[in-house]
Amino acid sequence: IIPVPSERLPLRRFEMTLTIKSAAGEYKSTKSFQMVWPDMPFSLRDIDYAINALKYITTEDQRDSLLRGDLEARRDKLEAFWKSKVHTPETAYNEVMVEYYLRVDHASKTFGTLRDPDGFKSDRGRIYILHGPPTKTDRSLNPSTGYQEVWTYERTGKQFIFADQTKSGNYVLISTQSP
């Protein structure tokens, strides 16, 4: 068994070569492997998708810059972007990045509609990604205005009010209340 400091390796493909030399000669064995994390968010598996999902914390110019170059260049730029955020320098694993993309995954699956199946692009997706899960959610139905959903964040005292005025499942942010 040869220990490999996997916590220091970034998410990409690697090749490892083992060379054994003896009086009888030399033996070489090369194996390829892919570095993944046990709780790796699905949205991190596609680099372009992961970069586009940064739309709430970057400018369009920053995203365009991150999207330039070949796959390895884009992956390097994305890693550098997240490394500049809160990061444990002795590991490649970045807790802030993982939390962000777990939120993107949840928003993508939970808040999609027939019109736009990728829920991270919706108003509820944006708020979920930026603020996390609400402390409390209240939903009501007004026959004339449709469904309304109120998300309360007790820690910050913020409330976000969404309405589905077209009764199509597309909730739009109509009001934000702060203390």
C-alpha positions in Angstrom: 0.0 0.0 0.0 1.3 3.4 -1.0 -0.4 6.3 0.7 -1.4 9.1 -1.5 -2.3 12.5 0.0 -5.7 12.6 -1.8 -7.0 15.5 0.2 -4.4 17.7 -1.5 -5.3 16.6 -5.1 -7.7 18.8 -7.1 -10.7 17.3 -9.0 -9.2 16.0 -12.2 -7.7 12.9 -13.9 -4.2 11.8 -12.8 -1.8 9.2 -13.9 0.5 7.4 -11.5 3.5 5.4 -12.5 5.2 2.9 -10.2 8.7 1.8 -11.1 10.4 -1.1 -9.3 14.1 -1.7 -9.9 15.9 -4.8 -8.9 18.9 -6.8 -10.0 16.7 -8.7 -12.3 15.6 -5.6 -14.1 12.9 -2.9 -14.0 9.2 -3.2 -13.8 6.8 -0.2 -14.6 3.1 0.0 -14.0 1.0 3.0 -14.9 -2.6 3.5 -13.8 -5.0 6.4 -14.4 -7.4 7.6 -11.8 -10.0 10.3 -11.4 -10.1 12.4 -8.2 -13.6 12.8 -6.8 -15.0 13.8 -3.4 -17.6 11.6 -1.6 -20.1 14.5 -1.4 -19.1 16.1 -4.6 -22.0 18.2 -5.9 -23.5 17.1 -9.2 -23.2 20.7 -10.6 -19.4 20.5 -10.3 -19.1 17.6 -12.7 -19.6 20.0 -15.7 -17.1 22.8 -15.6 -19.1 25.2 -17.9 -22.3 24.6 -15.9 -20.4 25.2 -12.6 -19.0 28.5 -14.0 -22.5 29.6 -15.2 -23.9 28.8 -11.8 -21.6 31.6 -10.4 -24.0 34.2 -11.9 -25.1 35.4 -8.4 -21.7 36.0 -7.1 -19.7 37.2 -10.2 -20.1 39.6 -13.0 -20.7 38.6 -16.6 -17.2 39.7 -17.5 -15.7 37.4 -14.7 -17.8 34.5 -16.0 -16.7 35.1 -19.6 -13.1 35.1 -18.4 -13.6 31.9 -16.6 -15.2 30.3 -19.7 -12.2 31.1 -21.9 -9.7 28.4 -22.8 -9.7 24.6 -23.0 -11.2 22.3 -20.4 -8.1 22.2 -18.2 -7.7 26.0 -18.4 -11.4 26.5 -17.4 -11.0 24.0 -14.6 -7.8 25.8 -13.3 -9.5 29.2 -13.4 -12.6 27.8 -11.5 -10.3 26.3 -8.8 -8.3 29.6 -8.6 -11.6 31.5 -8.2 -12.7 29.3 -5.3 -9.2 29.2 -3.8 -9.4 33.0 -3.4 -12.5 32.5 -1.2 -12.4 31.0 2.3 -10.3 27.9 1.9 -8.3 25.5 3.9 -4.9 25.9 2.2 -3.5 22.5 3.1 -6.3 20.7 1.2 -7.8 20.8 -2.3 -11.3 20.3 -0.7 -13.0 23.7 -0.4 -15.9 23.7 2.0 -17.3 27.1 0.7 -17.3 25.8 -2.9 -19.0 22.5 -1.9 -21.7 24.3 0.1 -22.4 26.7 -2.8 -22.7 23.9 -5.4 -24.8 21.7 -3.0 -27.2 24.7 -2.9 -27.1 25.0 -6.7 -27.9 21.3 -7.0 -30.9 21.6 -4.6 -32.2 24.8 -6.4 -31.8 23.1 -9.8 -33.9 20.1 -8.8 -36.4 21.8 -6.5 -37.3 25.1 -8.2 -37.5 24.2 -11.9 -40.6 24.7 -14.0 -41.8 23.4 -17.3 -40.7 26.6 -18.9 -37.3 26.6 -17.3 -36.4 23.2 -15.8 -33.1 24.5 -14.4 -34.3 25.9 -11.0 -31.1 27.6 -10.1 -32.0 30.3 -12.6 -35.3 31.1 -10.8 -35.8 33.8 -8.2 -36.3 31.1 -5.5 -33.2 29.4 -6.7 -31.2 32.6 -6.5 -32.4 33.3 -2.9 -31.7 29.7 -1.9 -28.2 29.7 -3.3 -27.3 33.1 -1.7 -29.0 32.6 1.7 -29.4 28.8 2.1 -32.5 27.1 3.3 -35.1 29.3 5.0 -35.9 28.9 8.7 -39.6 28.8 7.9 -41.7 28.6 4.7 -45.4 29.6 4.6 -47.5 29.0 1.5 -50.9 30.4 0.8 -53.4 30.5 -2.0 -55.4 33.6 -3.0 -57.9 32.7 -5.7 -57.4 36.0 -7.5 -53.6 36.3 -7.3 -52.5 32.7 -7.1 -50.0 31.1 -4.8 -47.7 33.0 -2.5 -44.7 31.7 -0.6 -43.0 33.5 2.2 -39.4 32.5 3.2 -38.3 33.6 6.6 -34.7 33.7 7.7 -34.8 34.2 11.5 -31.0 34.6 11.9 -31.0 37.7 9.7 -34.6 38.8 10.1 -35.1 38.8 6.3 -38.3 37.7 4.6 -38.6 37.0 0.9 -42.1 36.9 -0.7 -42.6 35.0 -3.9 -45.8 34.8 -6.0 -47.0 32.5 -8.7 -49.3 35.0 -10.4 -49.6 33.0 -13.6 -50.4 29.8 -11.7 -47.7 28.0 -13.7 -45.3 27.1 -11.0 -43.0 30.1 -11.8 -42.6 31.9 -8.5 -41.3 35.5 -8.8 -39.8 37.5 -6.0 -42.3 40.3 -5.3 -41.0 41.7 -2.0 -38.0 41.6 0.4 -38.4 42.7 4.0 -35.5 43.4 6.3 -35.4 44.4 9.9 
